[in-house]
Amino acid sequence: LYLQPPVCINPGDVVIDVGANIGLFSVLASSLSGPRGRVIALEPLPEAYQLCKANVDMHDEWCRAQGKQAAPVQVLNMAAGKHEGTAILTTYTSATGWSTLHPDDGEVAANMQVYLTHLLTDSPGGQQD
């Protein structure tokens, strides 16, 4: 999903993960860019930032235990933007990936419908079509 063409991460690349959420792309980028690379993960939502840091730390421990070398990941509790300052972030505690500076109720409703449909039809006990 993340590495659809034309996105490609090569050994030694520097990757900036803006809106890192819980860090899944950051740890993937760390593995792909290798020990000569660098990853900077930006996540403004405090809860997601903590999970991102924890996932990065677990990935580092796993890499060391496996004898694998990966790029260091610097996790920062901040957003990226055109101007310096502060902003109000609309958050969704159970779906941190939907958090946004520009809420769109229609988009949230559509995402929720897809999520619930998959939850009800793809989970054990759910009905398959």
N, CA, C and O atoms as CSV, one atom per row, in Angstrom:
chain,resi,resn,atom,element,x,y,z
A,1,LEU,N,N,0.824,-1.200,0.000
A,1,LEU,CA,C,0.000,0.000,0.000
A,1,LEU,C,C,0.864,1.259,0.000
A,1,LEU,O,O,0.625,2.172,-0.790
A,2,TYR,N,N,1.865,1.316,0.876
A,2,TYR,CA,C,2.672,2.525,1.002
A,2,TYR,C,C,3.636,2.729,-0.160
A,2,TYR,O,O,3.911,3.866,-0.544
A,3,LEU,N,N,4.141,1.655,-0.713
A,3,LEU,CA,C,5.188,1.782,-1.724
A,3,LEU,C,C,4.669,1.544,-3.130
A,3,LEU,O,O,5.276,0.809,-3.908
A,4,GLN,N,N,3.566,2.156,-3.448
A,4,GLN,CA,C,3.031,2.096,-4.809
A,4,GLN,C,C,3.889,3.001,-5.683
A,4,GLN,O,O,4.317,4.062,-5.230
A,5,PRO,N,N,4.150,2.605,-6.926
A,5,PRO,CA,C,4.927,3.474,-7.825
A,5,PRO,C,C,4.287,4.858,-7.893
A,5,PRO,O,O,3.061,4.949,-7.953
A,6,PRO,N,N,5.048,5.908,-7.885
A,6,PRO,CA,C,6.496,6.001,-8.043
A,6,PRO,C,C,7.276,6.044,-6.730
A,6,PRO,O,O,8.461,6.374,-6.752
A,7,VAL,N,N,6.658,5.725,-5.583
A,7,VAL,CA,C,7.368,5.770,-4.306
A,7,VAL,C,C,8.352,4.607,-4.220
A,7,VAL,O,O,7.997,3.451,-4.452
A,8,CYS,N,N,9.583,4.939,-3.883
A,8,CYS,CA,C,10.629,3.928,-3.770
A,8,CYS,C,C,11.609,4.404,-2.700
A,8,CYS,O,O,12.027,5.562,-2.714
A,9,ILE,N,N,11.974,3.531,-1.786
A,9,ILE,CA,C,12.959,3.862,-0.754
A,9,ILE,C,C,14.172,2.978,-0.983
A,9,ILE,O,O,14.076,1.751,-1.005
A,10,ASN,N,N,15.311,3.628,-1.153
A,10,ASN,CA,C,16.571,2.929,-1.417
A,10,ASN,C,C,17.507,3.039,-0.229
A,10,ASN,O,O,17.354,3.942,0.593
A,11,PRO,N,N,18.476,2.134,-0.122
A,11,PRO,CA,C,19.467,2.239,0.950
A,11,PRO,C,C,20.122,3.616,0.945
A,11,PRO,O,O,20.510,4.135,-0.102
A,12,GLY,N,N,20.234,4.193,2.135
A,12,GLY,CA,C,20.857,5.509,2.282
A,12,GLY,C,C,19.906,6.680,2.146
A,12,GLY,O,O,20.312,7.823,2.358
A,13,ASP,N,N,18.637,6.428,1.795
A,13,ASP,CA,C,17.669,7.527,1.644
A,13,ASP,C,C,17.318,8.160,2.981
A,13,ASP,O,O,17.368,7.516,4.028
A,14,VAL,N,N,16.961,9.439,2.919
A,14,VAL,CA,C,16.387,10.159,4.058
A,14,VAL,C,C,14.889,10.246,3.807
A,14,VAL,O,O,14.455,10.710,2.753
A,15,VAL,N,N,14.110,9.801,4.769
A,15,VAL,CA,C,12.656,9.756,4.623
A,15,VAL,C,C,12.027,10.602,5.719
A,15,VAL,O,O,12.386,10.486,6.890
A,16,ILE,N,N,11.084,11.457,5.326
A,16,ILE,CA,C,10.311,12.232,6.294
A,16,ILE,C,C,8.873,11.737,6.233
A,16,ILE,O,O,8.195,11.865,5.213
A,17,ASP,N,N,8.426,11.173,7.340
A,17,ASP,CA,C,7.074,10.619,7.453
A,17,ASP,C,C,6.197,11.659,8.143
A,17,ASP,O,O,6.187,11.759,9.370
A,18,VAL,N,N,5.463,12.432,7.344
A,18,VAL,CA,C,4.609,13.501,7.876
A,18,VAL,C,C,3.244,12.911,8.214
A,18,VAL,O,O,2.563,12.353,7.354
A,19,GLY,N,N,2.860,13.043,9.472
A,19,GLY,CA,C,1.635,12.406,9.938
A,19,GLY,C,C,1.899,10.931,10.153
A,19,GLY,O,O,1.178,10.078,9.635
A,20,ALA,N,N,2.931,10.635,10.918
A,20,ALA,CA,C,3.423,9.259,11.079
A,20,ALA,C,C,2.430,8.333,11.770
A,20,ALA,O,O,2.576,7.113,11.692
A,21,ASN,N,N,1.436,8.878,12.438
A,21,ASN,CA,C,0.446,8.092,13.162
A,21,ASN,C,C,1.164,7.146,14.120
A,21,ASN,O,O,1.894,7.624,14.988
A,22,ILE,N,N,0.998,5.841,14.009
A,22,ILE,CA,C,1.615,4.915,14.962
A,22,ILE,C,C,2.957,4.376,14.472
A,22,ILE,O,O,3.542,3.510,15.123
A,23,GLY,N,N,3.455,4.870,13.342
A,23,GLY,CA,C,4.811,4.582,12.906
A,23,GLY,C,C,5.004,3.404,11.968
A,23,GLY,O,O,6.140,2.978,11.757
A,24,LEU,N,N,3.943,2.869,11.401
A,24,LEU,CA,C,4.107,1.706,10.515
A,24,LEU,C,C,4.990,2.022,9.313
A,24,LEU,O,O,5.888,1.248,8.983
A,25,PHE,N,N,4.741,3.149,8.657
A,25,PHE,CA,C,5.574,3.521,7.514
A,25,PHE,C,C,6.992,3.863,7.970
A,25,PHE,O,O,7.956,3.560,7.268
A,26,SER,N,N,7.123,4.482,9.124
A,26,SER,CA,C,8.453,4.852,9.632
A,26,SER,C,C,9.339,3.630,9.824
A,26,SER,O,O,10.510,3.656,9.447
A,27,VAL,N,N,8.801,2.557,10.405
A,27,VAL,CA,C,9.633,1.367,10.616
A,27,VAL,C,C,9.931,0.666,9.291
A,27,VAL,O,O,11.014,0.108,9.118
A,28,LEU,N,N,8.986,0.690,8.360
A,28,LEU,CA,C,9.249,0.145,7.030
A,28,LEU,C,C,10.365,0.943,6.350
A,28,LEU,O,O,11.294,0.364,5.788
A,29,ALA,N,N,10.269,2.262,6.405
A,29,ALA,CA,C,11.285,3.121,5.796
A,29,ALA,C,C,12.642,2.910,6.455
A,29,ALA,O,O,13.672,2.943,5.782
A,30,SER,N,N,12.648,2.696,7.756
A,30,SER,CA,C,13.889,2.444,8.484
A,30,SER,C,C,14.572,1.180,7.970
A,30,SER,O,O,15.786,1.161,7.762
A,31,SER,N,N,13.792,0.134,7.770
A,31,SER,CA,C,14.352,-1.123,7.253
A,31,SER,C,C,14.867,-0.963,5.832
A,31,SER,O,O,15.948,-1.449,5.498
A,32,LEU,N,N,14.093,-0.280,4.993
A,32,LEU,CA,C,14.463,-0.149,3.582
A,32,LEU,C,C,15.636,0.792,3.355
A,32,LEU,O,O,16.457,0.546,2.471
A,33,SER,N,N,15.733,1.866,4.137
A,33,SER,CA,C,16.828,2.825,3.911
A,33,SER,C,C,18.121,2.379,4.581
A,33,SER,O,O,19.194,2.890,4.259
A,34,GLY,N,N,18.030,1.441,5.501
A,34,GLY,CA,C,19.223,0.821,6.054
A,34,GLY,C,C,20.063,1.725,6.932
A,34,GLY,O,O,19.677,2.858,7.220
A,35,PRO,N,N,21.221,1.221,7.360
A,35,PRO,CA,C,22.039,1.941,8.340
A,35,PRO,C,C,22.617,3.264,7.838
A,35,PRO,O,O,23.004,4.108,8.646
A,36,ARG,N,N,22.681,3.457,6.545
A,36,ARG,CA,C,23.172,4.736,6.004
A,36,ARG,C,C,22.037,5.744,5.799
A,36,ARG,O,O,22.287,6.894,5.439
A,37,GLY,N,N,20.796,5.318,6.025
A,37,GLY,CA,C,19.647,6.190,5.856
A,37,GLY,C,C,19.253,6.883,7.145
A,37,GLY,O,O,19.914,6.767,8.177
A,38,ARG,N,N,18.167,7.598,7.046
A,38,ARG,CA,C,17.635,8.328,8.209
A,38,ARG,C,C,16.142,8.503,8.003
A,38,ARG,O,O,15.685,8.735,6.884
A,39,VAL,N,N,15.376,8.390,9.094
A,39,VAL,CA,C,13.932,8.597,9.043
A,39,VAL,C,C,13.554,9.615,10.111
A,39,VAL,O,O,13.979,9.518,11.263
A,40,ILE,N,N,12.752,10.587,9.708
A,40,ILE,CA,C,12.204,11.572,10.634
A,40,ILE,C,C,10.688,11.407,10.597
A,40,ILE,O,O,10.065,11.563,9.547
A,41,ALA,N,N,10.100,11.090,11.749
A,41,ALA,CA,C,8.660,10.861,11.846
A,41,ALA,C,C,8.024,12.026,12.600
A,41,ALA,O,O,8.388,12.309,13.741
A,42,LEU,N,N,7.075,12.694,11.957
A,42,LEU,CA,C,6.358,13.800,12.576
A,42,LEU,C,C,4.935,13.352,12.896
A,42,LEU,O,O,4.201,12.923,12.005
A,43,GLU,N,N,4.548,13.453,14.161
A,43,GLU,CA,C,3.189,13.092,14.565
A,43,GLU,C,C,2.713,14.053,15.649
A,43,GLU,O,O,3.228,14.036,16.766
A,44,PRO,N,N,1.718,14.902,15.316
A,44,PRO,CA,C,1.267,15.904,16.273
A,44,PRO,C,C,0.324,15.397,17.372
A,44,PRO,O,O,0.261,16.000,18.443
A,45,LEU,N,N,-0.385,14.335,17.137
A,45,LEU,CA,C,-1.359,13.833,18.106
A,45,LEU,C,C,-0.611,13.109,19.235
A,45,LEU,O,O,0.055,12.107,18.973
A,46,PRO,N,N,-0.703,13.589,20.482
A,46,PRO,CA,C,0.096,12.997,21.566
A,46,PRO,C,C,-0.062,11.491,21.726
A,46,PRO,O,O,0.930,10.791,21.933
A,47,GLU,N,N,-1.284,10.977,21.636
A,47,GLU,CA,C,-1.495,9.540,21.811
A,47,GLU,C,C,-0.816,8.742,20.693
A,47,GLU,O,O,-0.158,7.736,20.957
A,48,ALA,N,N,-0.976,9.184,19.470
A,48,ALA,CA,C,-0.348,8.501,18.334
A,48,ALA,C,C,1.172,8.644,18.388
A,48,ALA,O,O,1.897,7.712,18.042
A,49,TYR,N,N,1.651,9.802,18.819
A,49,TYR,CA,C,3.097,10.026,18.974
A,49,TYR,C,C,3.696,8.998,19.937
A,49,TYR,O,O,4.743,8.416,19.653
A,50,GLN,N,N,3.037,8.777,21.069
A,50,GLN,CA,C,3.533,7.806,22.051
A,50,GLN,C,C,3.567,6.397,21.454
A,50,GLN,O,O,4.527,5.654,21.659
A,51,LEU,N,N,2.510,6.033,20.711
A,51,LEU,CA,C,2.474,4.713,20.069
A,51,LEU,C,C,3.542,4.603,18.983
A,51,LEU,O,O,4.160,3.551,18.820
A,52,CYS,N,N,3.756,5.683,18.246
A,52,CYS,CA,C,4.796,5.702,17.208
A,52,CYS,C,C,6.159,5.474,17.845
A,52,CYS,O,O,6.936,4.646,17.370
A,53,LYS,N,N,6.453,6.200,18.915
A,53,LYS,CA,C,7.726,6.027,19.614
A,53,LYS,C,C,7.895,4.598,20.106
A,53,LYS,O,O,8.967,4.008,19.970
A,54,ALA,N,N,6.826,4.044,20.681
A,54,ALA,CA,C,6.889,2.669,21.195
A,54,ALA,C,C,7.139,1.677,20.061
A,54,ALA,O,O,7.938,0.753,20.214
A,55,ASN,N,N,6.465,1.860,18.924
A,55,ASN,CA,C,6.663,0.961,17.784
A,55,ASN,C,C,8.075,1.088,17.220
A,55,ASN,O,O,8.687,0.084,16.855
A,56,VAL,N,N,8.590,2.294,17.146
A,56,VAL,CA,C,9.960,2.501,16.664
A,56,VAL,C,C,10.953,1.826,17.613
A,56,VAL,O,O,11.896,1.173,17.166
A,57,ASP,N,N,10.737,1.985,18.928
A,57,ASP,CA,C,11.627,1.356,19.909
A,57,ASP,C,C,11.585,-0.169,19.792
A,57,ASP,O,O,12.624,-0.828,19.832
A,58,MET,N,N,10.368,-0.732,19.646
A,58,MET,CA,C,10.247,-2.187,19.499
A,58,MET,C,C,10.937,-2.673,18.217
A,58,MET,O,O,11.577,-3.725,18.202
A,59,HIS,N,N,10.791,-1.882,17.136
A,59,HIS,CA,C,11.449,-2.239,15.876
A,59,HIS,C,C,12.966,-2.228,16.037
A,59,HIS,O,O,13.657,-3.117,15.540
A,60,ASP,N,N,13.477,-1.216,16.736
A,60,ASP,CA,C,14.921,-1.147,16.986
A,60,ASP,C,C,15.405,-2.372,17.755
A,60,ASP,O,O,16.425,-2.970,17.411
A,61,GLU,N,N,14.657,-2.742,18.807
A,61,GLU,CA,C,15.028,-3.915,19.604
A,61,GLU,C,C,14.993,-5.185,18.753
A,61,GLU,O,O,15.886,-6.027,18.850
A,62,TRP,N,N,13.961,-5.320,17.922
A,62,TRP,CA,C,13.835,-6.493,17.063
A,62,TRP,C,C,15.006,-6.566,16.085
A,62,TRP,O,O,15.588,-7.631,15.882
A,63,CYS,N,N,15.348,-5.419,15.477
A,63,CYS,CA,C,16.468,-5.392,14.531
A,63,CYS,C,C,17.765,-5.815,15.214
A,63,CYS,O,O,18.525,-6.609,14.660
A,64,ARG,N,N,18.023,-5.293,16.409
A,64,ARG,CA,C,19.238,-5.668,17.132
A,64,ARG,C,C,19.251,-7.172,17.429
A,64,ARG,O,O,20.271,-7.836,17.251
A,65,ALA,N,N,18.113,-7.699,17.883
A,65,ALA,CA,C,18.028,-9.130,18.219
A,65,ALA,C,C,18.235,-10.007,16.988
A,65,ALA,O,O,18.757,-11.117,17.096
A,66,GLN,N,N,17.830,-9.514,15.821
A,66,GLN,CA,C,17.962,-10.277,14.581
A,66,GLN,C,C,19.285,-10.019,13.866
A,66,GLN,O,O,19.579,-10.652,12.852
A,67,GLY,N,N,20.080,-9.093,14.390
A,67,GLY,CA,C,21.342,-8.745,13.743
A,67,GLY,C,C,21.140,-7.947,12.468
A,67,GLY,O,O,22.004,-7.948,11.591
A,68,LYS,N,N,20.003,-7.263,12.357
A,68,LYS,CA,C,19.704,-6.459,11.168
A,68,LYS,C,C,20.036,-4.994,11.455
A,68,LYS,O,O,19.902,-4.518,12.582
A,69,GLN,N,N,20.467,-4.298,10.414
A,69,GLN,CA,C,20.763,-2.880,10.552
A,69,GLN,C,C,19.673,-2.079,9.861
A,69,GLN,O,O,19.270,-2.383,8.738
A,70,ALA,N,N,19.208,-1.057,10.549
A,70,ALA,CA,C,18.157,-0.196,10.004
A,70,ALA,C,C,18.528,1.257,10.275
A,70,ALA,O,O,19.386,1.553,11.106
A,71,ALA,N,N,17.870,2.142,9.564
A,71,ALA,CA,C,18.112,3.573,9.754
A,71,ALA,C,C,17.575,4.020,11.110
A,71,ALA,O,O,16.560,3.505,11.578
A,72,PRO,N,N,18.246,4.965,11.733
A,72,PRO,CA,C,17.688,5.531,12.957
A,72,PRO,C,C,16.417,6.320,12.635
A,72,PRO,O,O,16.323,6.967,11.592
A,73,VAL,N,N,15.449,6.255,13.539
A,73,VAL,CA,C,14.196,6.995,13.372
A,73,VAL,C,C,14.088,8.034,14.482
A,73,VAL,O,O,14.115,7.696,15.665
A,74,GLN,N,N,13.967,9.284,14.094
A,74,GLN,CA,C,13.752,10.369,15.046
A,74,GLN,C,C,12.265,10.693,15.032
A,74,GLN,O,O,11.732,11.115,14.006
A,75,VAL,N,N,11.585,10.498,16.170
A,75,VAL,CA,C,10.145,10.739,16.271
A,75,VAL,C,C,9.935,12.073,16.971
A,75,VAL,O,O,10.410,12.284,18.087
A,76,LEU,N,N,9.210,12.979,16.297
A,76,LEU,CA,C,8.965,14.316,16.835
A,76,LEU,C,C,7.466,14.537,17.015
A,76,LEU,O,O,6.670,14.230,16.128
A,77,ASN,N,N,7.095,15.072,18.175
A,77,ASN,CA,C,5.693,15.353,18.479
A,77,ASN,C,C,5.338,16.745,17.943
A,77,ASN,O,O,5.215,17.714,18.691
A,78,MET,N,N,5.176,16.802,16.609
A,78,MET,CA,C,4.846,18.062,15.942
A,78,MET,C,C,4.270,17.779,14.563
A,78,MET,O,O,4.339,16.663,14.048
A,79,ALA,N,N,3.703,18.821,13.991
A,79,ALA,CA,C,3.155,18.735,12.637
A,79,ALA,C,C,4.082,19.472,11.677
A,79,ALA,O,O,5.009,20.163,12.101
A,80,ALA,N,N,3.829,19.320,10.407
A,80,ALA,CA,C,4.542,20.073,9.382
A,80,ALA,C,C,3.544,21.011,8.731
A,80,ALA,O,O,2.383,20.654,8.529
A,81,GLY,N,N,3.993,22.191,8.408
A,81,GLY,CA,C,3.101,23.140,7.768
A,81,GLY,C,C,3.856,24.261,7.106
A,81,GLY,O,O,5.077,24.372,7.220
A,82,LYS,N,N,3.111,25.087,6.414
A,82,LYS,CA,C,3.696,26.203,5.674
A,82,LYS,C,C,4.171,27.311,6.615
A,82,LYS,O,O,5.155,27.996,6.337
A,83,HIS,N,N,3.453,27.478,7.739
A,83,HIS,CA,C,3.764,28.548,8.680
A,83,HIS,C,C,3.988,27.987,10.074
A,83,HIS,O,O,3.387,26.982,10.455
A,84,GLU,N,N,4.852,28.642,10.824
A,84,GLU,CA,C,5.062,28.261,12.213
A,84,GLU,C,C,3.870,28.717,13.037
A,84,GLU,O,O,3.311,29.784,12.785
A,85,GLY,N,N,3.482,27.926,14.009
A,85,GLY,CA,C,2.373,28.311,14.874
A,85,GLY,C,C,1.689,27.107,15.470
A,85,GLY,O,O,2.235,26.004,15.501
A,86,THR,N,N,0.485,27.342,15.942
A,86,THR,CA,C,-0.310,26.259,16.523
A,86,THR,C,C,-1.623,26.156,15.758
A,86,THR,O,O,-2.055,27.099,15.094
A,87,ALA,N,N,-2.235,25.004,15.866
A,87,ALA,CA,C,-3.503,24.767,15.180
A,87,ALA,C,C,-4.334,23.783,16.000
A,87,ALA,O,O,-3.811,23.054,16.843
A,88,ILE,N,N,-5.610,23.779,15.740
A,88,ILE,CA,C,-6.510,22.840,16.414
A,88,ILE,C,C,-6.648,21.598,15.551
A,88,ILE,O,O,-6.987,21.679,14.370
A,89,LEU,N,N,-6.384,20.462,16.147
A,89,LEU,CA,C,-6.446,19.188,15.457
A,89,LEU,C,C,-7.721,18.473,15.889
A,89,LEU,O,O,-7.944,18.256,17.080
A,90,THR,N,N,-8.551,18.111,14.925
A,90,THR,CA,C,-9.726,17.300,15.216
A,90,THR,C,C,-9.251,15.864,15.336
A,90,THR,O,O,-8.624,15.335,14.418
A,91,THR,N,N,-9.547,15.230,16.463
A,91,THR,CA,C,-9.034,13.884,16.708
A,91,THR,C,C,-10.162,12.872,16.853
A,91,THR,O,O,-11.284,13.201,17.240
A,92,TYR,N,N,-9.825,11.645,16.531
A,92,TYR,CA,C,-10.733,10.505,16.666
A,92,TYR,C,C,-9.961,9.454,17.462
A,92,TYR,O,O,-9.108,8.755,16.915
A,93,THR,N,N,-10.265,9.350,18.750
A,93,THR,CA,C,-9.492,8.520,19.663
A,93,THR,C,C,-9.336,7.083,19.190
A,93,THR,O,O,-8.255,6.507,19.314
A,94,SER,N,N,-10.389,6.501,18.657
A,94,SER,CA,C,-10.322,5.099,18.235
A,94,SER,C,C,-9.824,4.930,16.803
A,94,SER,O,O,-9.632,3.806,16.339
A,95,ALA,N,N,-9.615,6.033,16.107
A,95,ALA,CA,C,-9.131,5.976,14.723
A,95,ALA,C,C,-8.198,7.161,14.499
A,95,ALA,O,O,-8.541,8.107,13.790
A,96,THR,N,N,-7.009,7.101,15.113
A,96,THR,CA,C,-6.099,8.246,15.078
A,96,THR,C,C,-5.695,8.642,13.666
A,96,THR,O,O,-5.358,9.801,13.422
A,97,GLY,N,N,-5.724,7.699,12.736
A,97,GLY,CA,C,-5.372,8.008,11.349
A,97,GLY,C,C,-6.349,8.941,10.669
A,97,GLY,O,O,-6.039,9.514,9.625
A,98,TRP,N,N,-7.528,9.099,11.251
A,98,TRP,CA,C,-8.526,10.009,10.679
A,98,TRP,C,C,-8.393,11.430,11.233
A,98,TRP,O,O,-9.072,12.337,10.753
A,99,SER,N,N,-7.541,11.637,12.221
A,99,SER,CA,C,-7.368,12.963,12.805
A,99,SER,C,C,-6.893,13.931,11.729
A,99,SER,O,O,-6.127,13.564,10.839
A,100,THR,N,N,-7.362,15.178,11.827
A,100,THR,CA,C,-7.106,16.117,10.735
A,100,THR,C,C,-7.194,17.569,11.205
A,100,THR,O,O,-7.810,17.870,12.228
A,101,LEU,N,N,-6.572,18.455,10.443
A,101,LEU,CA,C,-6.723,19.893,10.655
A,101,LEU,C,C,-7.979,20.416,9.973
A,101,LEU,O,O,-8.503,21.467,10.342
A,102,HIS,N,N,-8.454,19.685,8.986
A,102,HIS,CA,C,-9.594,20.134,8.186
A,102,HIS,C,C,-10.676,19.061,8.164
A,102,HIS,O,O,-10.774,18.301,7.201
A,103,PRO,N,N,-11.493,18.994,9.224
A,103,PRO,CA,C,-12.510,17.934,9.276
A,103,PRO,C,C,-13.534,18.068,8.154
A,103,PRO,O,O,-13.951,19.165,7.782
A,104,ASP,N,N,-13.918,16.921,7.639
A,104,ASP,CA,C,-14.931,16.849,6.586
A,104,ASP,C,C,-15.922,15.776,7.031
A,104,ASP,O,O,-15.646,14.581,6.926
A,105,ASP,N,N,-17.078,16.216,7.530
A,105,ASP,CA,C,-18.056,15.274,8.076
A,105,ASP,C,C,-18.477,14.230,7.055
A,105,ASP,O,O,-18.710,13.076,7.414
A,106,GLY,N,N,-18.577,14.612,5.799
A,106,GLY,CA,C,-18.943,13.656,4.754
A,106,GLY,C,C,-17.894,12.579,4.580
A,106,GLY,O,O,-18.220,11.402,4.428
A,107,GLU,N,N,-16.624,12.984,4.604
A,107,GLU,CA,C,-15.534,12.014,4.471
A,107,GLU,C,C,-15.485,11.087,5.680
A,107,GLU,O,O,-15.276,9.883,5.535
A,108,VAL,N,N,-15.678,11.648,6.871
A,108,VAL,CA,C,-15.679,10.829,8.085
A,108,VAL,C,C,-16.817,9.817,8.032
A,108,VAL,O,O,-16.621,8.650,8.371
A,109,ALA,N,N,-17.993,10.248,7.615
A,109,ALA,CA,C,-19.141,9.334,7.520
A,109,ALA,C,C,-18.860,8.224,6.502
A,109,ALA,O,O,-19.175,7.062,6.755
A,110,ALA,N,N,-18.277,8.571,5.369
A,110,ALA,CA,C,-17.959,7.562,4.345
A,110,ALA,C,C,-16.914,6.574,4.866
A,110,ALA,O,O,-17.049,5.367,4.662
A,111,ASN,N,N,-15.873,7.076,5.538
A,111,ASN,CA,C,-14.852,6.199,6.108
A,111,ASN,C,C,-15.457,5.271,7.156
A,111,ASN,O,O,-15.129,4.086,7.205
A,112,MET,N,N,-16.337,5.810,7.992
A,112,MET,CA,C,-16.977,5.007,9.031
A,112,MET,C,C,-17.838,3.913,8.414
A,112,MET,O,O,-17.854,2.785,8.907
A,113,GLN,N,N,-18.548,4.234,7.352
A,113,GLN,CA,C,-19.390,3.239,6.685
A,113,GLN,C,C,-18.536,2.098,6.127
A,113,GLN,O,O,-18.886,0.929,6.286
A,114,VAL,N,N,-17.427,2.430,5.479
A,114,VAL,CA,C,-16.533,1.396,4.939
A,114,VAL,C,C,-15.950,0.562,6.077
A,114,VAL,O,O,-15.901,-0.665,5.992
A,115,TYR,N,N,-15.511,1.226,7.133
A,115,TYR,CA,C,-14.927,0.536,8.277
A,115,TYR,C,C,-15.927,-0.442,8.892
A,115,TYR,O,O,-15.601,-1.605,9.128
A,116,LEU,N,N,-17.124,0.028,9.146
A,116,LEU,CA,C,-18.137,-0.828,9.761
A,116,LEU,C,C,-18.559,-1.967,8.839
A,116,LEU,O,O,-18.793,-3.083,9.302
A,117,THR,N,N,-18.658,-1.700,7.554
A,117,THR,CA,C,-19.008,-2.753,6.601
A,117,THR,C,C,-17.968,-3.862,6.635
A,117,THR,O,O,-18.313,-5.043,6.677
A,118,HIS,N,N,-16.685,-3.479,6.617
A,118,HIS,CA,C,-15.610,-4.481,6.672
A,118,HIS,C,C,-15.608,-5.207,8.017
A,118,HIS,O,O,-15.400,-6.418,8.077
A,119,LEU,N,N,-15.840,-4.461,9.081
A,119,LEU,CA,C,-15.865,-5.064,10.410
A,119,LEU,C,C,-16.969,-6.110,10.517
A,119,LEU,O,O,-16.756,-7.187,11.075
A,120,LEU,N,N,-18.132,-5.798,9.989
A,120,LEU,CA,C,-19.274,-6.705,10.080
A,120,LEU,C,C,-19.193,-7.881,9.111
A,120,LEU,O,O,-19.723,-8.953,9.401
A,121,THR,N,N,-18.542,-7.698,7.973
A,121,THR,CA,C,-18.516,-8.777,6.972
A,121,THR,C,C,-17.219,-9.576,6.960
A,121,THR,O,O,-17.198,-10.693,6.445
A,122,ASP,N,N,-16.139,-9.035,7.513
A,122,ASP,CA,C,-14.846,-9.716,7.441
A,122,ASP,C,C,-14.404,-10.322,8.770
A,122,ASP,O,O,-13.406,-11.040,8.811
A,123,SER,N,N,-15.119,-10.050,9.847
A,123,SER,CA,C,-14.696,-10.557,11.150
A,123,SER,C,C,-15.363,-11.902,11.451
A,123,SER,O,O,-16.395,-12.240,10.870
A,124,PRO,N,N,-14.756,-12.666,12.372
A,124,PRO,CA,C,-15.401,-13.928,12.757
A,124,PRO,C,C,-16.813,-13.642,13.272
A,124,PRO,O,O,-17.018,-12.728,14.071
A,125,GLY,N,N,-17.758,-14.414,12.818
A,125,GLY,CA,C,-19.151,-14.214,13.213
A,125,GLY,C,C,-19.889,-13.268,12.296
A,125,GLY,O,O,-21.119,-13.226,12.295
A,126,GLY,N,N,-19.111,-12.478,11.482
A,126,GLY,CA,C,-19.742,-11.580,10.520
A,126,GLY,C,C,-20.220,-12.374,9.326
A,126,GLY,O,O,-19.745,-13.483,9.082
A,127,GLN,N,N,-21.129,-11.832,8.602
A,127,GLN,CA,C,-21.664,-12.533,7.440
A,127,GLN,C,C,-20.850,-12.185,6.200
A,127,GLN,O,O,-20.490,-11.028,5.982
A,128,GLN,N,N,-20.572,-13.180,5.411
A,128,GLN,CA,C,-19.869,-12.994,4.147
A,128,GLN,C,C,-20.881,-12.915,3.012
A,128,GLN,O,O,-21.863,-13.658,3.010
A,129,ASP,N,N,-20.660,-12.035,2.058
A,129,ASP,CA,C,-21.543,-11.952,0.876
A,129,ASP,C,C,-21.103,-12.935,-0.164
A,129,ASP,O,O,-21.713,-13.021,-1.230
